[in-house]
Amino acid sequence: MTNLARGRVALGVAALAAPRLTVKLMGMGGGADPGRDYVVRMFGAREVAVGAGYLLSDENGRRLWARLGLAVDALDVTSGLKTRKALPLWVTAGAVGIAASAVGIGAAKVASDIVR
């Protein structure tokens, strides 16, 4: 979970600093689009907040942040699947695959916390 949180922060910083490049590397377009860049920066801020929230919390706080991250990632999977027809298959597969992996890691952490 710590590495997932660090990855969130890194991705979030990249999206905030260079939204156009981040989207281009993800295969979701290029060129100037201020509206898209704004939404990518919002995504980046979310990732930094969820990742930093986890990293800066004590054990009890990490339980909450793990649940929040799991919810966010599950919604990302759903959103990715809903936009499948509008994006190339490889883009959808990559984005959904990454989010689904985060769901697996988050679900394992939440389940572990519940069992304790």
Chimera marker file (.cmm) of the C-alpha trace (Angstrom):
<marker_set name="trace">
<marker id="1" x="0.000" y="0.000" z="0.000" r="1" g="1" b="0" radius="0.5"/>
<marker id="2" x="2.864" y="2.361" z="0.700" r="1" g="1" b="0" radius="0.5"/>
<marker id="3" x="4.214" y="1.912" z="-2.825" r="1" g="1" b="0" radius="0.5"/>
<marker id="4" x="0.719" y="2.376" z="-4.274" r="1" g="1" b="0" radius="0.5"/>
<marker id="5" x="0.406" y="5.634" z="-2.314" r="1" g="1" b="0" radius="0.5"/>
<marker id="6" x="3.805" y="6.796" z="-3.556" r="1" g="1" b="0" radius="0.5"/>
<marker id="7" x="2.747" y="5.969" z="-7.113" r="1" g="1" b="0" radius="0.5"/>
<marker id="8" x="-0.422" y="8.001" z="-6.657" r="1" g="1" b="0" radius="0.5"/>
<marker id="9" x="1.591" y="11.012" z="-5.532" r="1" g="1" b="0" radius="0.5"/>
<marker id="10" x="4.025" y="10.660" z="-8.450" r="1" g="1" b="0" radius="0.5"/>
<marker id="11" x="1.242" y="10.315" z="-11.017" r="1" g="1" b="0" radius="0.5"/>
<marker id="12" x="-0.648" y="13.195" z="-9.439" r="1" g="1" b="0" radius="0.5"/>
<marker id="13" x="2.368" y="15.501" z="-9.525" r="1" g="1" b="0" radius="0.5"/>
<marker id="14" x="2.961" y="14.590" z="-13.190" r="1" g="1" b="0" radius="0.5"/>
<marker id="15" x="-0.684" y="15.304" z="-14.051" r="1" g="1" b="0" radius="0.5"/>
<marker id="16" x="-0.588" y="18.631" z="-12.231" r="1" g="1" b="0" radius="0.5"/>
<marker id="17" x="2.726" y="19.711" z="-13.749" r="1" g="1" b="0" radius="0.5"/>
<marker id="18" x="2.237" y="18.470" z="-17.317" r="1" g="1" b="0" radius="0.5"/>
<marker id="19" x="-1.375" y="17.499" z="-18.020" r="1" g="1" b="0" radius="0.5"/>
<marker id="20" x="-1.016" y="17.521" z="-21.808" r="1" g="1" b="0" radius="0.5"/>
<marker id="21" x="2.025" y="15.237" z="-21.698" r="1" g="1" b="0" radius="0.5"/>
<marker id="22" x="0.360" y="12.943" z="-19.149" r="1" g="1" b="0" radius="0.5"/>
<marker id="23" x="-2.685" y="12.496" z="-21.386" r="1" g="1" b="0" radius="0.5"/>
<marker id="24" x="-0.527" y="12.019" z="-24.481" r="1" g="1" b="0" radius="0.5"/>
<marker id="25" x="1.531" y="9.307" z="-22.776" r="1" g="1" b="0" radius="0.5"/>
<marker id="26" x="-1.700" y="7.571" z="-21.790" r="1" g="1" b="0" radius="0.5"/>
<marker id="27" x="-2.797" y="7.598" z="-25.445" r="1" g="1" b="0" radius="0.5"/>
<marker id="28" x="-5.790" y="9.827" z="-24.819" r="1" g="1" b="0" radius="0.5"/>
<marker id="29" x="-5.006" y="12.694" z="-27.124" r="1" g="1" b="0" radius="0.5"/>
<marker id="30" x="-2.613" y="15.510" z="-27.640" r="1" g="1" b="0" radius="0.5"/>
<marker id="31" x="-2.786" y="19.080" z="-28.733" r="1" g="1" b="0" radius="0.5"/>
<marker id="32" x="-4.205" y="21.998" z="-26.826" r="1" g="1" b="0" radius="0.5"/>
<marker id="33" x="-7.379" y="21.412" z="-24.844" r="1" g="1" b="0" radius="0.5"/>
<marker id="34" x="-7.696" y="23.666" z="-21.780" r="1" g="1" b="0" radius="0.5"/>
<marker id="35" x="-10.823" y="21.863" z="-20.540" r="1" g="1" b="0" radius="0.5"/>
<marker id="36" x="-9.116" y="18.468" z="-20.666" r="1" g="1" b="0" radius="0.5"/>
<marker id="37" x="-6.031" y="19.892" z="-18.971" r="1" g="1" b="0" radius="0.5"/>
<marker id="38" x="-8.211" y="21.263" z="-16.168" r="1" g="1" b="0" radius="0.5"/>
<marker id="39" x="-9.853" y="17.862" z="-15.603" r="1" g="1" b="0" radius="0.5"/>
<marker id="40" x="-6.452" y="16.113" z="-15.687" r="1" g="1" b="0" radius="0.5"/>
<marker id="41" x="-5.176" y="18.535" z="-13.056" r="1" g="1" b="0" radius="0.5"/>
<marker id="42" x="-8.242" y="17.766" z="-10.897" r="1" g="1" b="0" radius="0.5"/>
<marker id="43" x="-7.386" y="14.064" z="-11.266" r="1" g="1" b="0" radius="0.5"/>
<marker id="44" x="-3.802" y="14.875" z="-10.280" r="1" g="1" b="0" radius="0.5"/>
<marker id="45" x="-4.905" y="16.758" z="-7.192" r="1" g="1" b="0" radius="0.5"/>
<marker id="46" x="-7.090" y="13.799" z="-6.184" r="1" g="1" b="0" radius="0.5"/>
<marker id="47" x="-4.212" y="11.363" z="-6.588" r="1" g="1" b="0" radius="0.5"/>
<marker id="48" x="-1.851" y="13.545" z="-4.559" r="1" g="1" b="0" radius="0.5"/>
<marker id="49" x="-4.470" y="13.944" z="-1.816" r="1" g="1" b="0" radius="0.5"/>
<marker id="50" x="-5.283" y="10.219" z="-1.555" r="1" g="1" b="0" radius="0.5"/>
<marker id="51" x="-1.631" y="9.169" z="-1.731" r="1" g="1" b="0" radius="0.5"/>
<marker id="52" x="-0.351" y="11.805" z="0.683" r="1" g="1" b="0" radius="0.5"/>
<marker id="53" x="-3.285" y="11.196" z="3.029" r="1" g="1" b="0" radius="0.5"/>
<marker id="54" x="-2.273" y="7.554" z="3.293" r="1" g="1" b="0" radius="0.5"/>
<marker id="55" x="1.444" y="8.265" z="3.651" r="1" g="1" b="0" radius="0.5"/>
<marker id="56" x="1.008" y="10.961" z="6.297" r="1" g="1" b="0" radius="0.5"/>
<marker id="57" x="-1.478" y="9.054" z="8.453" r="1" g="1" b="0" radius="0.5"/>
<marker id="58" x="-1.048" y="6.810" z="11.455" r="1" g="1" b="0" radius="0.5"/>
<marker id="59" x="-2.332" y="3.215" z="11.346" r="1" g="1" b="0" radius="0.5"/>
<marker id="60" x="-5.959" y="4.166" z="12.042" r="1" g="1" b="0" radius="0.5"/>
<marker id="61" x="-5.885" y="6.909" z="9.444" r="1" g="1" b="0" radius="0.5"/>
<marker id="62" x="-4.363" y="4.551" z="6.899" r="1" g="1" b="0" radius="0.5"/>
<marker id="63" x="-7.347" y="2.240" z="7.322" r="1" g="1" b="0" radius="0.5"/>
<marker id="64" x="-9.644" y="5.097" z="6.292" r="1" g="1" b="0" radius="0.5"/>
<marker id="65" x="-7.422" y="6.234" z="3.406" r="1" g="1" b="0" radius="0.5"/>
<marker id="66" x="-7.184" y="2.642" z="2.132" r="1" g="1" b="0" radius="0.5"/>
<marker id="67" x="-10.992" y="2.479" z="1.968" r="1" g="1" b="0" radius="0.5"/>
<marker id="68" x="-11.198" y="5.838" z="0.224" r="1" g="1" b="0" radius="0.5"/>
<marker id="69" x="-8.546" y="4.769" z="-2.288" r="1" g="1" b="0" radius="0.5"/>
<marker id="70" x="-10.408" y="1.509" z="-2.920" r="1" g="1" b="0" radius="0.5"/>
<marker id="71" x="-13.618" y="3.437" z="-3.624" r="1" g="1" b="0" radius="0.5"/>
<marker id="72" x="-11.846" y="5.852" z="-5.975" r="1" g="1" b="0" radius="0.5"/>
<marker id="73" x="-10.141" y="3.034" z="-7.873" r="1" g="1" b="0" radius="0.5"/>
<marker id="74" x="-13.364" y="1.018" z="-8.176" r="1" g="1" b="0" radius="0.5"/>
<marker id="75" x="-15.072" y="4.093" z="-9.635" r="1" g="1" b="0" radius="0.5"/>
<marker id="76" x="-12.141" y="4.533" z="-12.029" r="1" g="1" b="0" radius="0.5"/>
<marker id="77" x="-12.628" y="0.954" z="-13.275" r="1" g="1" b="0" radius="0.5"/>
<marker id="78" x="-16.339" y="1.609" z="-13.787" r="1" g="1" b="0" radius="0.5"/>
<marker id="79" x="-15.653" y="4.879" z="-15.592" r="1" g="1" b="0" radius="0.5"/>
<marker id="80" x="-13.067" y="3.239" z="-17.811" r="1" g="1" b="0" radius="0.5"/>
<marker id="81" x="-15.475" y="0.499" z="-18.816" r="1" g="1" b="0" radius="0.5"/>
<marker id="82" x="-18.238" y="3.027" z="-19.526" r="1" g="1" b="0" radius="0.5"/>
<marker id="83" x="-16.006" y="4.932" z="-21.966" r="1" g="1" b="0" radius="0.5"/>
<marker id="84" x="-14.769" y="1.785" z="-23.745" r="1" g="1" b="0" radius="0.5"/>
<marker id="85" x="-16.471" y="2.571" z="-27.050" r="1" g="1" b="0" radius="0.5"/>
<marker id="86" x="-14.930" y="6.029" z="-27.251" r="1" g="1" b="0" radius="0.5"/>
<marker id="87" x="-11.296" y="5.022" z="-26.747" r="1" g="1" b="0" radius="0.5"/>
<marker id="88" x="-8.941" y="2.567" z="-28.424" r="1" g="1" b="0" radius="0.5"/>
<marker id="89" x="-9.012" y="-0.858" z="-26.793" r="1" g="1" b="0" radius="0.5"/>
<marker id="90" x="-5.361" y="-0.653" z="-25.699" r="1" g="1" b="0" radius="0.5"/>
<marker id="91" x="-6.001" y="2.651" z="-23.912" r="1" g="1" b="0" radius="0.5"/>
<marker id="92" x="-9.030" y="1.297" z="-22.078" r="1" g="1" b="0" radius="0.5"/>
<marker id="93" x="-7.246" y="-1.952" z="-21.233" r="1" g="1" b="0" radius="0.5"/>
<marker id="94" x="-4.238" y="-0.091" z="-19.863" r="1" g="1" b="0" radius="0.5"/>
<marker id="95" x="-6.200" y="2.388" z="-17.772" r="1" g="1" b="0" radius="0.5"/>
<marker id="96" x="-8.687" y="-0.186" z="-16.478" r="1" g="1" b="0" radius="0.5"/>
<marker id="97" x="-5.875" y="-2.659" z="-15.834" r="1" g="1" b="0" radius="0.5"/>
<marker id="98" x="-3.964" y="-0.186" z="-13.691" r="1" g="1" b="0" radius="0.5"/>
<marker id="99" x="-7.081" y="0.836" z="-11.764" r="1" g="1" b="0" radius="0.5"/>
<marker id="100" x="-8.136" y="-2.794" z="-11.324" r="1" g="1" b="0" radius="0.5"/>
<marker id="101" x="-4.688" y="-3.651" z="-9.963" r="1" g="1" b="0" radius="0.5"/>
<marker id="102" x="-5.050" y="-0.827" z="-7.451" r="1" g="1" b="0" radius="0.5"/>
<marker id="103" x="-8.493" y="-2.218" z="-6.542" r="1" g="1" b="0" radius="0.5"/>
<marker id="104" x="-6.900" y="-5.598" z="-5.852" r="1" g="1" b="0" radius="0.5"/>
<marker id="105" x="-4.200" y="-4.106" z="-3.649" r="1" g="1" b="0" radius="0.5"/>
<marker id="106" x="-6.699" y="-1.876" z="-1.855" r="1" g="1" b="0" radius="0.5"/>
<marker id="107" x="-9.185" y="-4.716" z="-1.346" r="1" g="1" b="0" radius="0.5"/>
<marker id="108" x="-6.449" y="-6.901" z="0.134" r="1" g="1" b="0" radius="0.5"/>
<marker id="109" x="-5.489" y="-4.116" z="2.556" r="1" g="1" b="0" radius="0.5"/>
<marker id="110" x="-9.087" y="-3.422" z="3.578" r="1" g="1" b="0" radius="0.5"/>
<marker id="111" x="-9.793" y="-7.133" z="4.041" r="1" g="1" b="0" radius="0.5"/>
<marker id="112" x="-6.630" y="-7.483" z="6.116" r="1" g="1" b="0" radius="0.5"/>
<marker id="113" x="-7.688" y="-4.544" z="8.291" r="1" g="1" b="0" radius="0.5"/>
<marker id="114" x="-11.145" y="-6.046" z="8.830" r="1" g="1" b="0" radius="0.5"/>
<marker id="115" x="-9.775" y="-9.467" z="9.803" r="1" g="1" b="0" radius="0.5"/>
<marker id="116" x="-7.501" y="-7.970" z="12.449" r="1" g="1" b="0" radius="0.5"/>
<link id1="1" id2="2" r="1" g="1" b="0" radius="0.2"/>
<link id1="2" id2="3" r="1" g="1" b="0" radius="0.2"/>
<link id1="3" id2="4" r="1" g="1" b="0" radius="0.2"/>
<link id1="4" id2="5" r="1" g="1" b="0" radius="0.2"/>
<link id1="5" id2="6" r="1" g="1" b="0" radius="0.2"/>
<link id1="6" id2="7" r="1" g="1" b="0" radius="0.2"/>
<link id1="7" id2="8" r="1" g="1" b="0" radius="0.2"/>
<link id1="8" id2="9" r="1" g="1" b="0" radius="0.2"/>
<link id1="9" id2="10" r="1" g="1" b="0" radius="0.2"/>
<link id1="10" id2="11" r="1" g="1" b="0" radius="0.2"/>
<link id1="11" id2="12" r="1" g="1" b="0" radius="0.2"/>
<link id1="12" id2="13" r="1" g="1" b="0" radius="0.2"/>
<link id1="13" id2="14" r="1" g="1" b="0" radius="0.2"/>
<link id1="14" id2="15" r="1" g="1" b="0" radius="0.2"/>
<link id1="15" id2="16" r="1" g="1" b="0" radius="0.2"/>
<link id1="16" id2="17" r="1" g="1" b="0" radius="0.2"/>
<link id1="17" id2="18" r="1" g="1" b="0" radius="0.2"/>
<link id1="18" id2="19" r="1" g="1" b="0" radius="0.2"/>
<link id1="19" id2="20" r="1" g="1" b="0" radius="0.2"/>
<link id1="20" id2="21" r="1" g="1" b="0" radius="0.2"/>
<link id1="21" id2="22" r="1" g="1" b="0" radius="0.2"/>
<link id1="22" id2="23" r="1" g="1" b="0" radius="0.2"/>
<link id1="23" id2="24" r="1" g="1" b="0" radius="0.2"/>
<link id1="24" id2="25" r="1" g="1" b="0" radius="0.2"/>
<link id1="25" id2="26" r="1" g="1" b="0" radius="0.2"/>
<link id1="26" id2="27" r="1" g="1" b="0" radius="0.2"/>
<link id1="27" id2="28" r="1" g="1" b="0" radius="0.2"/>
<link id1="28" id2="29" r="1" g="1" b="0" radius="0.2"/>
<link id1="29" id2="30" r="1" g="1" b="0" radius="0.2"/>
<link id1="30" id2="31" r="1" g="1" b="0" radius="0.2"/>
<link id1="31" id2="32" r="1" g="1" b="0" radius="0.2"/>
<link id1="32" id2="33" r="1" g="1" b="0" radius="0.2"/>
<link id1="33" id2="34" r="1" g="1" b="0" radius="0.2"/>
<link id1="34" id2="35" r="1" g="1" b="0" radius="0.2"/>
<link id1="35" id2="36" r="1" g="1" b="0" radius="0.2"/>
<link id1="36" id2="37" r="1" g="1" b="0" radius="0.2"/>
<link id1="37" id2="38" r="1" g="1" b="0" radius="0.2"/>
<link id1="38" id2="39" r="1" g="1" b="0" radius="0.2"/>
<link id1="39" id2="40" r="1" g="1" b="0" radius="0.2"/>
<link id1="40" id2="41" r="1" g="1" b="0" radius="0.2"/>
<link id1="41" id2="42" r="1" g="1" b="0" radius="0.2"/>
<link id1="42" id2="43" r="1" g="1" b="0" radius="0.2"/>
<link id1="43" id2="44" r="1" g="1" b="0" radius="0.2"/>
<link id1="44" id2="45" r="1" g="1" b="0" radius="0.2"/>
<link id1="45" id2="46" r="1" g="1" b="0" radius="0.2"/>
<link id1="46" id2="47" r="1" g="1" b="0" radius="0.2"/>
<link id1="47" id2="48" r="1" g="1" b="0" radius="0.2"/>
<link id1="48" id2="49" r="1" g="1" b="0" radius="0.2"/>
<link id1="49" id2="50" r="1" g="1" b="0" radius="0.2"/>
<link id1="50" id2="51" r="1" g="1" b="0" radius="0.2"/>
<link id1="51" id2="52" r="1" g="1" b="0" radius="0.2"/>
<link id1="52" id2="53" r="1" g="1" b="0" radius="0.2"/>
<link id1="53" id2="54" r="1" g="1" b="0" radius="0.2"/>
<link id1="54" id2="55" r="1" g="1" b="0" radius="0.2"/>
<link id1="55" id2="56" r="1" g="1" b="0" radius="0.2"/>
<link id1="56" id2="57" r="1" g="1" b="0" radius="0.2"/>
<link id1="57" id2="58" r="1" g="1" b="0" radius="0.2"/>
<link id1="58" id2="59" r="1" g="1" b="0" radius="0.2"/>
<link id1="59" id2="60" r="1" g="1" b="0" radius="0.2"/>
<link id1="60" id2="61" r="1" g="1" b="0" radius="0.2"/>
<link id1="61" id2="62" r="1" g="1" b="0" radius="0.2"/>
<link id1="62" id2="63" r="1" g="1" b="0" radius="0.2"/>
<link id1="63" id2="64" r="1" g="1" b="0" radius="0.2"/>
<link id1="64" id2="65" r="1" g="1" b="0" radius="0.2"/>
<link id1="65" id2="66" r="1" g="1" b="0" radius="0.2"/>
<link id1="66" id2="67" r="1" g="1" b="0" radius="0.2"/>
<link id1="67" id2="68" r="1" g="1" b="0" radius="0.2"/>
<link id1="68" id2="69" r="1" g="1" b="0" radius="0.2"/>
<link id1="69" id2="70" r="1" g="1" b="0" radius="0.2"/>
<link id1="70" id2="71" r="1" g="1" b="0" radius="0.2"/>
<link id1="71" id2="72" r="1" g="1" b="0" radius="0.2"/>
<link id1="72" id2="73" r="1" g="1" b="0" radius="0.2"/>
<link id1="73" id2="74" r="1" g="1" b="0" radius="0.2"/>
<link id1="74" id2="75" r="1" g="1" b="0" radius="0.2"/>
<link id1="75" id2="76" r="1" g="1" b="0" radius="0.2"/>
<link id1="76" id2="77" r="1" g="1" b="0" radius="0.2"/>
<link id1="77" id2="78" r="1" g="1" b="0" radius="0.2"/>
<link id1="78" id2="79" r="1" g="1" b="0" radius="0.2"/>
<link id1="79" id2="80" r="1" g="1" b="0" radius="0.2"/>
<link id1="80" id2="81" r="1" g="1" b="0" radius="0.2"/>
<link id1="81" id2="82" r="1" g="1" b="0" radius="0.2"/>
<link id1="82" id2="83" r="1" g="1" b="0" radius="0.2"/>
<link id1="83" id2="84" r="1" g="1" b="0" radius="0.2"/>
<link id1="84" id2="85" r="1" g="1" b="0" radius="0.2"/>
<link id1="85" id2="86" r="1" g="1" b="0" radius="0.2"/>
<link id1="86" id2="87" r="1" g="1" b="0" radius="0.2"/>
<link id1="87" id2="88" r="1" g="1" b="0" radius="0.2"/>
<link id1="88" id2="89" r="1" g="1" b="0" radius="0.2"/>
<link id1="89" id2="90" r="1" g="1" b="0" radius="0.2"/>
<link id1="90" id2="91" r="1" g="1" b="0" radius="0.2"/>
<link id1="91" id2="92" r="1" g="1" b="0" radius="0.2"/>
<link id1="92" id2="93" r="1" g="1" b="0" radius="0.2"/>
<link id1="93" id2="94" r="1" g="1" b="0" radius="0.2"/>
<link id1="94" id2="95" r="1" g="1" b="0" radius="0.2"/>
<link id1="95" id2="96" r="1" g="1" b="0" radius="0.2"/>
<link id1="96" id2="97" r="1" g="1" b="0" radius="0.2"/>
<link id1="97" id2="98" r="1" g="1" b="0" radius="0.2"/>
<link id1="98" id2="99" r="1" g="1" b="0" radius="0.2"/>
<link id1="99" id2="100" r="1" g="1" b="0" radius="0.2"/>
<link id1="100" id2="101" r="1" g="1" b="0" radius="0.2"/>
<link id1="101" id2="102" r="1" g="1" b="0" radius="0.2"/>
<link id1="102" id2="103" r="1" g="1" b="0" radius="0.2"/>
<link id1="103" id2="104" r="1" g="1" b="0" radius="0.2"/>
<link id1="104" id2="105" r="1" g="1" b="0" radius="0.2"/>
<link id1="105" id2="106" r="1" g="1" b="0" radius="0.2"/>
<link id1="106" id2="107" r="1" g="1" b="0" radius="0.2"/>
<link id1="107" id2="108" r="1" g="1" b="0" radius="0.2"/>
<link id1="108" id2="109" r="1" g="1" b="0" radius="0.2"/>
<link id1="109" id2="110" r="1" g="1" b="0" radius="0.2"/>
<link id1="110" id2="111" r="1" g="1" b="0" radius="0.2"/>
<link id1="111" id2="112" r="1" g="1" b="0" radius="0.2"/>
<link id1="112" id2="113" r="1" g="1" b="0" radius="0.2"/>
<link id1="113" id2="114" r="1" g="1" b="0" radius="0.2"/>
<link id1="114" id2="115" r="1" g="1" b="0" radius="0.2"/>
<link id1="115" id2="116" r="1" g="1" b="0" radius="0.2"/>
</marker_set>
